């Protein structure tokens, strides 16, 4: 029986817009930006800040060096949050519904301090939450949040998943993993998780509820 549901953040909870992120980083002066940014797993300095090898301030310094001018923390945040296209209200609604049904909800994300500065503020759900129109941070919708830069590992590494399993004290067979990254889902499935792999921006709520009903009635 599924007791815990693990949700990816970008591409599942929020819709991603990689082109806008590339446009913003390009506007700051990042060269060959289309070769440096990925929708799922970053590399180079962009990956280093997401797996905790590089601090936020260190990223700002490296961005400044790369762009040949002083770049501020706020400008880096502006560029990273170009990835956020939309937060569908239906996703806020189903997170509340699932919690009311008794499921433990866990966020599992390859992310960075700049994106989380937005997500961990009331701006995250402002105007979308019927119970709190002024908005709440993403952490208010989950029982736990696992961020790659805090763990020091990124999906799809087995180390990331083992960290979550250990800290949650759960068996993969009792958990459902929802992620739009095929490689992430493949790793989770190999470890014994039930999985769902929606397309970025897709309304996955119906598929999720159908899967839960099927699994818990077996």
N, C-alpha and C positions, 0 to 999 in steps of 0.2 A: 504494500500500500504506500502511495506517495504521501509524505508528510511535509516535505520541504521543497520549495520551488526556487531555483536559482535563475536569476534574470541578468542577461547582459544589459548594459546601459545604452550605448550608442548602437543604433540599428534595430533595437527592440523597444526600449522604453521611450527613447527619443529617435526621431528620424534624422539620419545623417545626410549632410550635403558636402561631399568632399570637394566639389568644384568651388564652392564658396570659401572653404578653408584655404584651398590653393590660391584663390584670388587674393585673399587677405595677406597670406604670407608673402606672396609675390609683390603686393603693394608695399610691404615693409622693406623689400629689397632682397628676399631670398632667391638666389639663382637656381635655375633648373628645378623649380618647385614641384613640377609634375613627377620628377624622378625621386623626390625626397619624402613625399607623403603618401600614406596608404590608408585605405578605409578600415583595415583590421589590425595590422601589427606594424608599428613604426620601426625605423632603423636609424642608425647614426645618432646624432644628438637628439632627434625627435623620439627615438626609441629609448635612449638613455634616460630622458626625463620621465618616461612612462614606466620604466622598470626600476627606478630609484637610484640609478648610478649617478645621475646628475640632479642637483637640487634645482628648485625653481629659479633661484638667483643665479646659479651656474648656467642655466639655460639662457637667461636674459643676457649674461655676459657673452656666451657663445653666439647668440643671435646677433648681438652688436658687432662682434668680430666678423661674422659671416656677411652681414649687410654693409659693413664699412661705415657705420654710423651708430650713435647711441640709440638703443631701442629700450623702451621702458617696460616695466612689469605689466602695466595696463595694456600696452600695445600687444604684448605677447598674449595676454588673456583675450583681447579682441580677435586676434588671429586664430587662436585655438577654438574659440567659441563660434567661429565660422562653420565648424562641423555641425552645430545644432541647427537643424532646419525647423523641426516641429515637435511639439509634445502633444500627441492626440489626447483629448479629454477622456476617450474611452480607456486609455491605459491607466489613468489615475483611478477611474471608476472600477476597473477590474482588480487593481491592487487592493482597494478597500474591500471589495467583495470577497476576494480570496482570503484576506485576513479574517474577515467575519466568519468565513467557513472553517476557520481553524488551521489554515496552512501557515507554516513559517516561511517568510519571504526573505530572500537573500539576494543582494546585488553583487554581481561579480564582473568587474570591468577592467579592461586595459585603458587606463586614463592617466591624467596628470593633474598637478595642483591648479593649473589655470582653468581647466574645464570644471573641476570640482569647486572652485571658488564661486562659480555661477550656480552649479547644481546644489551646493550646500547652503544656498541662501533662499529667502522667501521668493525670489524671482523665479525659481524653478517652476512652481505650479500656480503662480499668480493669475487669477482670473479663470482658473480651470477647475478648482476644487470646490464643489458645492458646499462642503462643510466648512471651508476656510477660504473664502474668495481672495483674501489678501495674500494667500500663498504660503506654502511650507517648503522646507528643504527636502531633497530626495530622501534623506535619512529617516524622515518621518513616515515614509511609506514602506520601509523595510525593517526587519528585525536585526539585520546585520548588513554591513557594506564592506566588501573586500576590494581594495583598490591596488592595482598592480604596482604603483610607485611606492606604496607602503609595504607591500609584501616583498618586493625585490624580485619579482618574476612576473611574466606575462603569459596569458593564454596564447597558444595551446600547450605550453610546457606542463609536463606532468607535475612538476614541483608546485605550480600554482594550484592545481586541483587538490593535491595532497594537503597543502596548507589549509585550504577551505574545509576539507573533510575532517582534518584533525581538530581544527578550532570549532567546528560545528558539532563534532562528535556524532556524525551520522554515517550510515551505510549508503553507498551509491544507489543501491536498489530501492531505497526509500526516497529518492530525490529525482526531480525533473529539472533538466538543464535546458534553458531557452536562450539561443544565441543565433545571430544571423551569419556567423562565420562558419563555413563548412569544416575547416580544419579544427576549430574549437569543438564543434559538435562531434567530430570523428574521435578526438581524444577522449571526450567525456563518455561517449558510447563504449570505447574500449575499456574504460574503467568501471563500467557497469551502470552508468546513469541512464535513465529514460531521457530521451532528447526530443526537442522540437527546434527546427531550423527555419524560421520565417524569413522572407525577403525584407530587406531594409524598407521601412515605411508601410509594410503590409498590415492589414488588420488581422492579427493573429489570435484575437480573443476567442473567437468561436472554435478554432482548432484546439486551443488550449483546454477549454472547458470540455470538449468532446474527448480529448485524450485523458483528462483526469477522470471522467466518468467511466471510460473504458477500463483504465488501469485499476481503479479502485473497486470495480465490480467483478474483477477476475478472481 
